[in-house]
Amino acid sequence: MKAEILCVGTELLLGDIVNTNAVYLAKELAKLGINVYHQAVVGDNPERLKANLKEALSRCDLVITTGGLGPTCDDLTKETAAEVLGLPMEENAEELHHIKEYFQKINRTMTDNNRKQALIPKGAVILKNGFGTAPGILAENNGKFLALLPGPPREMRPMFDNELAPILKKYTGKTLVSRTIHIFNVGESAVESKLKDLMNSLENPTLAPYAKDGEVLLRVTAAAESTEKGYEMIEPVIEKVRETIGNEYIYGIDVGNLQTALVKALHSKNLKIATAESITGGLVSKRITEVSGSSEVFECGVCSYSNNIKHSVLGVSQETLDTFTEYSAETALEMAKGVRRISGADIGISTTGIAGPNGGTDEKPVGLVYVAVYSDNYSDVKKLLLSRGFSEERELIRYLASSHALYLGLTATKKL
């Protein structure tokens, strides 16, 4: 089954509201084995909405709209859809009763314009709304399905889950399941080059790369009659990727992100970590403490932007700073060693470097970063050149530096 998502609302076009509905629906439809081929946003204009609905229905089996089911004069999705399908509107007594009950429950007076929400295209299936007054609609015409859902996510999501999804399951017979392989320190082009033959040979499951800042995600997706069978089909592909890419570059499967993987690894080995940051200014600590449960594994973070703090708090020797400068492997290692000492953590990680746009030299250019880790059995320093030649890349350099620090901390957990 091919589907299209059409979100209705001028406020979406203007950027006043972030369109989270399309993201949610795309993911949920994928779980049902329904391929989303198009997504679109259209304003509260009946002619443009009509044109979009006709075009979507001409190329897809299922069109799902969100928004435009309210009581005001600009809420015209239901009326426009009925016109496109050639269906008359009828007042539904049960839905009108539901709307009246809703207003009584919240102790507010129902206005006349709310009655229009009880108008239903003739023959359509009503999708119950347990969190508002606008019922959803599912209509069929010549083998094509048109589902109308409310715009507010708190109404749309439960309506899809509880009302629409069970109906759609009857027509698909399959479910799509995916697993995500997280890769760090290997570029997207290198990953694609190594896996090109495998990706081209696969039909079900499929393997697709997605680039993020500093890392690559590989999504393995299988269509199967059950979730369990789908995961069973995916496992050999994951193992083949491990063999081809190298397990040392894969920091997790379905772990979400680097900081979540690090916190999970620290928990599993009952280890604690501390951070000493210069260039990243607390970003490494922030990312770690975004993860639930980090308080049990994170001891402290020292934002040692000045050389005075590097020396007086972390214990970086003045000789090191004078001889090698703050942008050096020697300083980075002493920072990691110092924060471990003052915190009592099992692992200390550090960052120092030049984020720019000013401060770089030929010898020490913008984007030069050192990240270090210090622990009982494993210590290391990495020199990184993170500039990509753009004028506005300060935050990107800082983010990439924080990612490398997290990855180095994760590597240390595997050594302890």
C-alpha positions in Angstrom: 0.0 0.0 0.0 1.3 3.4 -1.0 0.5 6.4 1.2 0.8 10.2 1.2 0.6 12.5 4.1 -1.0 15.9 3.6 -0.9 18.3 6.5 -3.3 21.2 6.3 -2.8 24.6 8.0 -1.5 28.0 7.0 0.3 28.2 10.3 2.5 25.3 9.1 3.4 27.1 5.9 4.4 30.2 7.9 6.6 28.2 10.3 4.5 29.2 13.3 4.0 25.5 14.2 6.5 22.7 13.7 5.0 19.9 11.7 5.6 17.0 14.0 2.5 15.1 12.7 4.2 14.1 9.4 7.1 12.6 11.3 4.9 10.7 13.6 2.6 9.3 10.9 5.5 8.4 8.6 7.1 6.3 11.4 3.8 4.6 12.4 2.8 3.8 8.8 6.2 2.2 8.2 5.6 -0.1 11.2 2.4 -1.2 9.4 4.3 -1.9 6.2 2.8 1.1 4.4 5.3 3.0 2.2 5.0 6.8 2.4 5.8 8.1 -1.1 5.0 11.8 -0.6 4.5 14.4 2.1 3.0 17.9 1.6 1.8 20.9 3.4 -1.1 23.1 2.1 -2.6 26.2 3.6 -6.3 26.7 4.6 -7.4 27.3 1.0 -10.1 25.1 -0.4 -9.1 25.3 -4.0 -5.4 24.4 -3.3 -6.5 21.7 -0.9 -8.8 20.3 -3.5 -6.0 20.2 -6.1 -3.6 18.5 -3.6 -6.2 15.9 -2.6 -7.0 15.0 -6.2 -3.3 14.7 -7.1 -2.5 12.6 -4.0 -5.4 10.2 -4.6 -4.3 9.8 -8.2 -1.0 8.4 -7.2 -1.5 6.7 -3.8 -3.7 4.1 -2.2 -4.1 6.0 1.0 -4.0 9.7 1.8 -3.9 10.9 5.4 -4.6 14.5 6.2 -4.1 16.3 9.5 -5.8 19.6 10.4 -8.8 21.6 9.3 -11.4 19.7 11.2 -12.2 22.4 13.7 -15.4 24.5 14.1 -14.2 27.8 12.5 -14.8 29.0 8.9 -11.3 28.3 7.8 -11.5 24.6 8.9 -12.5 23.2 5.5 -10.7 19.9 5.2 -13.8 17.7 5.7 -16.0 19.7 3.4 -13.4 19.8 0.7 -12.7 16.1 1.0 -16.4 15.3 0.7 -16.6 17.4 -2.5 -13.5 15.6 -4.0 -15.1 12.2 -3.2 -18.5 13.3 -4.4 -20.2 12.5 -1.0 -22.9 14.6 0.6 -22.6 15.6 4.3 -24.9 14.4 6.9 -25.2 15.3 10.6 -24.4 12.4 12.8 -26.5 12.4 16.0 -24.0 10.3 18.0 -21.2 12.7 17.2 -23.3 15.7 18.0 -24.1 14.2 21.4 -20.4 13.5 22.0 -19.6 17.2 21.2 -22.3 18.4 23.6 -21.1 16.1 26.4 -17.5 17.3 25.9 -18.6 20.9 26.5 -20.6 19.9 29.5 -17.6 18.1 30.9 -15.3 21.1 30.6 -18.1 23.4 31.9 -18.2 25.6 28.8 -21.0 26.7 26.5 -21.1 25.0 23.1 -21.5 27.5 20.2 -23.5 26.9 17.0 -20.4 26.6 14.9 -19.4 23.4 16.8 -22.3 21.6 15.1 -20.4 21.5 11.9 -18.0 19.1 13.5 -20.8 16.5 13.6 -21.2 16.7 9.8 -19.9 13.5 8.3 -19.5 12.5 4.6 -22.1 9.9 3.8 -20.9 6.3 4.3 -17.6 7.3 5.9 -16.3 5.5 9.0 -16.1 7.8 12.0 -12.8 7.8 14.0 -13.5 8.6 17.6 -11.8 11.5 19.3 -11.2 10.9 23.0 -9.4 14.2 23.5 -11.4 16.8 21.6 -14.5 17.6 19.6 -13.4 16.8 16.0 -14.1 13.3 14.9 -11.8 11.8 12.3 -13.0 10.3 9.0 -12.1 7.3 6.9 -13.7 7.3 3.5 -13.2 4.8 0.6 -13.7 5.6 -3.1 -12.8 3.2 -6.0 -10.3 1.4 -3.8 -8.7 4.6 -2.6 -8.7 5.5 1.1 -8.8 9.0 2.5 -8.3 9.5 6.3 -8.9 12.8 7.9 -7.3 13.3 11.3 -7.3 16.4 13.6 -4.3 18.7 13.7 -3.4 18.9 17.4 -0.9 16.1 18.1 -2.6 15.2 21.4 -5.8 14.4 19.5 -4.2 13.0 16.3 -1.8 10.5 17.8 -4.3 8.5 19.9 -6.8 8.6 17.1 -4.3 7.1 14.7 -3.1 4.5 17.2 -6.5 3.5 18.6 -8.9 4.0 15.6 -7.1 4.2 12.3 -4.1 1.8 12.7 -6.3 -1.3 13.6 -8.3 -0.7 10.4 -5.2 -0.3 8.2 -3.6 -3.5 9.6 -6.4 -5.5 7.9 -5.2 -4.3 4.5 -1.4 -4.6 4.8 -0.8 -8.1 6.1 2.8 -7.1 6.8 4.8 -5.0 9.2 8.0 -3.1 8.7 10.7 -3.3 11.3 14.0 -1.5 11.4 17.2 -1.5 13.4 19.8 1.2 13.3 23.6 0.6 13.3 25.5 3.6 14.7 29.0 4.2 13.2 31.5 6.8 14.3 34.9 7.9 12.9 34.2 6.6 9.4 32.9 9.0 6.7 29.6 8.4 4.8 31.4 7.9 1.4 33.8 5.3 3.0 30.9 3.4 4.5 29.0 3.5 1.2 32.0 2.3 -0.7 32.6 -0.6 1.6 28.9 -1.6 1.6 27.8 -0.8 -1.9 27.7 -4.4 -3.1 25.8 -5.5 -0.1 23.3 -2.7 -0.3 22.7 -3.4 -4.0 22.2 -7.1 -3.5 19.6 -6.7 -0.7 15.9 -6.6 -1.5 14.3 -7.6 1.8 15.8 -6.6 4.2 17.1 -3.3 2.8 20.2 -1.4 4.0 20.4 2.4 3.7 22.9 5.0 5.0 22.0 8.3 6.7 24.7 10.9 7.5 24.7 12.9 10.7 27.3 15.4 11.9 30.4 13.3 12.4 28.7 9.9 12.2 26.8 7.6 9.9 23.6 5.7 10.6 22.8 2.5 8.7 19.1 1.5 8.8 18.3 -2.1 8.1 14.6 -2.6 7.3 12.6 -5.8 6.8 9.1 -6.4 5.7 7.6 -9.5 7.4 4.4 -11.1 8.6 5.4 -10.4 12.2 7.8 -8.2 14.2 9.7 -11.3 15.4 10.2 -12.6 11.9 11.4 -9.2 10.7 14.1 -8.9 13.4 15.2 -12.4 12.6 15.7 -11.4 9.0 17.7 -8.3 10.0 20.2 -10.0 12.2 22.4 -11.6 9.4 22.6 -8.2 7.8 23.9 -6.6 10.9 26.5 -9.3 11.3 27.6 -8.8 7.7 28.0 -5.0 8.3 30.1 -5.7 11.4 32.4 -7.9 9.4 32.7 -5.4 6.6 33.0 -2.1 8.4 34.8 -3.3 11.5 33.2 -3.7 14.9 35.5 -1.1 16.4 33.7 1.6 14.5 30.2 0.5 15.5 29.3 2.0 18.8 25.9 0.5 19.2 22.7 -0.9 17.7 19.5 1.1 18.3 21.3 3.1 21.0 20.0 6.5 19.9 23.2 8.6 20.2 26.8 8.6 21.5 25.9 10.0 24.9 23.2 7.4 25.5 25.6 4.6 24.5 28.3 6.0 26.8 26.0 6.3 29.8 24.7 2.7 29.2 28.2 1.4 29.0 29.2 3.1 32.2 26.2 1.7 34.0 27.0 -1.8 32.7 30.5 -1.8 34.2 29.7 0.4 37.3 32.1 3.1 36.2 32.1 6.9 36.7 33.3 9.6 34.4 34.3 13.3 34.7 35.0 15.9 32.0 37.4 18.8 31.6 36.4 21.1 28.8 38.0 24.0 27.1 36.8 24.4 23.5 33.5 22.7 24.1 32.6 24.9 27.1 30.5 22.3 28.9 28.9 20.7 25.8 30.3 17.2 26.7 28.8 17.4 30.2 25.5 18.7 28.8 25.2 15.8 26.4 26.0 13.3 29.0 23.5 14.7 31.5 20.8 14.8 28.9 20.6 11.0 29.4 18.3 9.7 32.1 20.3 7.9 34.8 23.5 9.9 34.1 23.6 11.1 37.7 24.7 7.6 38.7 27.8 7.6 36.4 28.7 11.3 36.0 30.9 12.8 38.7 31.6 16.4 37.6 32.5 18.7 34.7 35.1 21.4 34.8 34.8 24.1 32.3 38.4 25.2 32.2 38.4 27.8 29.5 41.2 29.9 30.9 44.8 28.7 31.4 44.6 29.8 35.0 41.8 27.2 35.7 43.6 24.6 33.7 46.6 25.1 36.0 45.1 25.9 39.4 42.1 23.5 39.3 43.1 20.7 37.0 46.8 20.8 37.8 48.1 21.2 34.2 51.7 22.2 34.8 52.8 25.8 33.9 55.7 24.3 32.0 53.4 22.3 29.8 51.3 25.4 29.0 54.4 27.5 28.3 56.1 24.9 26.2 53.3 23.3 24.3 50.4 25.9 24.7 46.9 25.1 25.7 46.2 23.6 22.3 48.3 20.5 22.6 48.2 16.8 23.3 50.2 17.3 26.4 47.7 19.8 27.8 44.7 17.7 26.9 46.2 14.6 28.6 47.0 16.5 31.8 43.4 18.0 31.8 41.9 14.5 31.6 44.3 13.2 34.3 43.5 16.2 36.5 39.7 16.0 36.4 40.0 12.3 37.2 42.1 13.1 40.2 39.9 15.8 41.7 36.7 13.9 41.0 37.7 10.3 41.9 36.1 9.1 38.7 37.2 6.0 36.9 37.6 7.9 33.6 38.5 11.5 32.8 38.0 13.0 29.3 39.0 16.4 28.1 38.8 18.7 25.1 40.9 21.7 24.0 41.4 23.4 20.7 40.5 26.4 18.5 36.9 26.8 17.5 37.4 30.0 15.5 36.6 32.0 13.5 39.6 33.8 15.0 42.7 32.6 16.9 44.1 30.2 14.3 47.6 30.3 12.9 49.4 28.3 10.2 50.9 26.1 12.9 47.7 25.8 14.9 44.7 26.4 12.6 41.1 26.9 13.4 39.6 23.4 13.9 42.6 22.0 15.6 41.3 20.0 18.5 42.8 17.5 21.0 40.6 15.1 22.9 42.0 12.9 25.6 41.0 10.1 28.0 42.8 9.0 31.1 42.0 5.9 33.2 43.8 3.1 34.9 44.2 0.7 32.0 43.7 3.0 29.0 44.8 6.5 28.1 44.9 8.2 24.7 45.0 11.5 23.0 43.6 12.2 19.5 44.6 15.1 17.3 41.7 16.3 15.1 41.4 18.8 12.3 37.7 19.5 12.3 37.5 22.6 10.1 35.6 22.1 6.8 36.5 25.5 5.4 33.2 27.2 6.1 33.0 30.7 7.5 30.3 29.8 10.1 31.5 26.6 11.6 32.3 27.4 15.2 29.4 25.4 16.7 30.0 22.5 14.3 33.6 22.2 15.4 32.5 22.3 19.1 29.9 19.7 18.5 32.3 17.4 16.6 34.9 17.8 19.3 32.3 16.8 21.9 31.3 13.7 19.9 35.0 12.6 19.7 35.3 13.0 23.4 32.2 10.9 24.1 33.5 8.3 21.7 36.9 8.2 23.4 35.1 7.8 26.8 33.1 4.9 25.3 36.3 3.3 24.0 37.7 3.6 27.5 34.8 1.7 29.0 35.5 -1.2 26.7 39.1 -1.4 28.0 38.2 -1.4 31.7 
